[in-house]
Structures are given as C-alpha cells and as structure tokens.
Amino acid sequence: MKVSFLHCADLHLGRMQFNSEERFEDFGRAFGQITDYAVENEVDFLLICGDLFDRRNINAQTLIQTTYHMKRLKDSSIPVIAIEGNHDRAFRRDRVSWMRYLAEEGLIILLKPQYEEGRLDLKPWDESSKTGAVVEIGGVRIYGLGYLGALTGRRLIELAQILPDKRDRFTLVMLHAGVRSMMGSEIGALDEEEMKALRGKADYLALGHLHKRYEIDGWIFNPGAPECVDVDEATYEKGFYHVKVSEDGFQANFIPSRRRDIYLDEIDVTDAPDPDSTVEMVLREMDWARLSSMDRPIVRLVIVGQVKFNAMDIDSEEIKAKIMRNKDCLAVEVINNANLISGPSQVPGLSGREEVERQVLRGLIEESKYAEWADELVEAALGLRSMTQSKSDPADIVDYIKRLSARMT
C-alpha cells in the first residue's frame, strides 16, 4: 500500500487583520500554496484539521476565494477531508455552518460524529446525506471528531474504547485540539494521558487549533497555521505536512509555507532620561538592516524597561510615524510596556502580557479569603475568558464550570 496525503490546519480564510485587503489575500495565498503543492505532487487526499475560516459568518469574498481553491482540488480528483474548528461551527440560531455548505456542494467530506444517548456514534460517511464521522480512502481509515471544547478529553478516551485493538489498515484520527503542556489554560487542551489512550489504536493523530507546529512521540502531529494569524507568531515555523504511507509505516515531512514578513523587536529603554530621548533610543536600537530586507512587513515594536518618568509620556505614535516614513510597511504596532512588571512565563509560548494578567489576578486573589484556591481561580478566569472570546458553545461553558466546581469541593 502506498498513500500520500497533506495535513494542514488553521487556514483562517477571510481574516482581515488591520482591516487590510492585503492580509485577506495573504491567507488565501497560503491556502493556494497548499493547493498547488497537492496538485503538483498528485496526493491522494488533503486533511484540513479545523478553522478553515476565520469566523463563523463569512462574507461572499471569502466564499469565492475558498471555492476557487476547493474546485481546483476537486478537478484534480483530490478529496478534501475536513473537520470543524471552533471558528467554523455554526451559530446556534443558524444550525448549519459554512463547512456544511461546502460538503453539500461536494467540495469537502465533512467528518462529524453524532451522539446516541450522549455517547459517540461513529457512522460511516454517507455520500447522499453528506454526514458521517468515518471515511476510507486508499486503504486509510479516517475518523473525524472536530472541536469538542471542554469535552475533548472525555471524548478521546471514549473513542479509544470504540476503536478495535487490532487494526486492519492505517488508521488516522482528526481532532481540533491542543496539548496542555503547549497551551496552558486553553479550553479543550489534552493531557498526555488522554492522548495515550489512543496509542496503539491510531497510527496518526492529526491535530489543529494551536498555530505553532509540534510533534509528539512520532504519531501526534500539529502543523500550525500556514500564515501568521497573530503577529506574535512570527517566530513559529509555518507550513503543512506531506505524509507518505507504505507497508513499512509512514513518513511525515514538514513543508514550509511562504508567509508575510514580520519584524518583531523588543527594546529596553531603562537608561532613557526623558520621553523624547526614549523615542530617539528606540529608533536608534532598531535593526534597520533586517527591516530593510523585508517586503511590506508588519512591524511590532515592544518597549520595555523601567524609567524614572511617566511611561505614558512616551510618544508611540511618533515612533510609528517615523518607522512608516523610513520603510514601506503594511502595518506598524508600537506597544509601550515600560514600567510593567515582567518575568519568565511558566507556560511555553505564553506572552508577556498574559503573564502580567496572570500575576495581577493571582495577587488579587491571594489578598482575599479565597487565597487557598488561587491557582484554580486564576486558571478558571483565564479559561472562561478564552471560551467567551472563541464563542464556545454555552453547554461547554457550563460543563467547564461544573468541572471546576468539582475540583474545588
């Protein structure tokens, strides 16, 4: 058996970062590169592990961009197997997502489990009804779960109980979730023990959700987003996997993607005597040679350090304007974090701003009668904020609160 497929995730089509048409095209171009690669290498199928779209309610321009690339794949006889991410799911009032529309049009195979008496029901994909959670292509059996929020760990263990101990073919599971060691308090993050339940029952766990590439134990793969969804992803590898399966096993090769240039810099202004000198210091300390080598970059400049004057007097807009005059940039952000508390993050990939929020919350809680629950309450506050920002299903939020309550009683 020889099978070749691509694994990508978190395309976020339709994203208009900085309200920029160029950024909209960046995300479409990233998907176009994946499409080109799939066609040129004549792969057997393409996996999209959630967040095809940036938002649940897409516009016509996004739909046109998406269907153009999907039709290219269909015309080349390359099936697209997809699951819904948290950004793809339909609003409760709509009931039908745009992913479902693509399935009805025959452009994707949308895998999604049903539930019988609250338990997973993994029906095979039915072409007439365009529903199902399992499909077989070229000797590969593919299970798709999608985004399950706070229930992810429970459902994964349940899936492990359903899958046979002895596999008669290469088995692949698609899931829109991340690993707790990489994601901190993010809702739906998996513990390693929950993932180990699938070990030996699935050959390849295809993940999406976290925009940073990572691999675990040679069978768990997360490609990350092919374009920087947020500016602070500039240091991440961006791309997708080309996986080749044979009788001897499989090999997953990471294919880097072309993405928008981003200039990130952090400048310590501790020695600046006054606001005007701070502006001069920032501009002097920038790496202008690196910036000049970039094509229409996004610039994010973070000002840090302890100054003896009011840090709010630093003129960020003047810095921004002078950068724009010296270099043709798509966008420039100047973030003034001078005089803010800083310290090493306890979670890999956690930004300085998130760590500050964590410290502030902990300080407030430790001064209250709930001090003994500081760790749990900090995680609860950050987790609930994450759920509301990602528009999680209310049932998931209720379940999360119940689980937190159980841990604290």
C-alpha positions, 0 to 999 in steps of 0.5 A: 500500500502506498498513500500520500496525503497533506495535513494542514490546519488553521487556514483562517480564510477571510481574516482581515487583520488591520482591516487590510485587503492585503492580509485577506489575500495573504491567507488565501495565498497560503491556502493556494500554496497548499493547493498547488503543492497537492496538485503538483505532487498528485496526493491522494487526499488533503486533511484540513484539521479545523478553522478553515475560516476565520469566523463563523459568518463569512462574507461572499469574498471569502466564499469565492476565494475558498471555492476557487481553491476547493474546485481546483482540488476537486478537478484534480480528483483530490478529496478534501477531508475536513473537520470543524474548528471552533471558528467554523461551527455554526451559530446556534440560531443558524444550525448549519455552518459554512463547512456544511455548505461546502460538503453539500456542494461536494467540495469537502467530506465533512467528518462529524460524529453524532451522539446516541444517548450522549455517547459517540456514534461513529457512522460511516460517511454517507455520500447522499446525506453528506454526514458521517464521522468515518471515511476510507480512502486508499486503504486509510481509515479516517475518523473525524471528531472536530472541536469538542471544547471542554469535552475533548478529553472525555471524548478521546478516551471514549473513542479509544474504547470504540476503536478495535485493538487490532487494526486492519489498515492505517488508521488516522484520527482528526481532532481540533485540539491542543496539548496542555503542556503547549497551551496552558489554560486553553479550553479543550487542551489534552493531557498526555494521558488522554492522548495515550489512550489512543496509542496503539489504536491510531497510527496518526493523530492529526491535530489543529487549533494551536498555530505553532507546529509540534510533534509528539512521540512520532504519531501526534502531529500539529502543523500550525497555521500556514500564515501568521494569524497573530503577529506574535507568531512570527517566530513559529515555523509555518507550513503543512505536512506531506505524509507518505504511507507504505507497508513499512509505516509512514513518513511525515515531512514538514513543508514550509509555507511562504508567509508575510514578513514580520519584524518583531523587536523588543527594546529596553529603554531603562537608561532613557532620561526623558520621553523624547530621548526614549523615542530617539533610543528606540529608533536608534536600537532598531535593526534597520538592516533586517527591516530593510530586507523585508517586503511590506512587513508588519512591524511590532515594536515592544518597549520595555524597561523601567524609567524614572518618568511617566511611561505614558509620556512616551510618544508611540505614535511618533515612533510609528510615524517615523518607522512608516516614513523610513520603510514601506510597511503594511502595518506598524504596532508600537506597544509601550510596556515600560514600567510593567512588571515582567518575568519568565512565563511558566507556560511555553509560548505564553506572552508577556502580557498574559503573564502580567494578567496572570500575576495581577489576578493571582495577587488579587486573589491571594489578598482575599479569603479565597487565597487557598484556591488561587491557582484554580481561580486564576486558571478558571478566569483565564479559561472562561475568558478564552471560551467567551472570546472563541464563542464556545458553545454555552453547554461547554461553558457550563460543563467547564464550570461544573468541572471546576466546581468539582475540583474545588469541593 
